[in-house]
């Protein structure tokens, strides 16, 4: 069952044109996203990785395989940093 990815509540974002900076107000930690990361962030919430991969492929000249690897790596980093949440579809229902 695919995961549903969503931005964590309370995360503050600042767009600095060449990067998107995220701030976790609880930990005061900052996280910087490049253009590809911004594309993924803007596509949240998403049901699984497929819409996020599609957004990256549509925005950049990149293969679906390369986009999928980048999206998976970014999702893992964002989850570890507590900036996004993931749960199984249908959870809590």
Secondary structure by P-SEA (a helix, b strand, c coil): cbbbbbccccbbbbbcccbbbbbcccccbbbbbcaaaaaaaaacccccaaaaaaaaaaaccccaaaaaaaaaaaaaaaaaaccbbbbcccccc
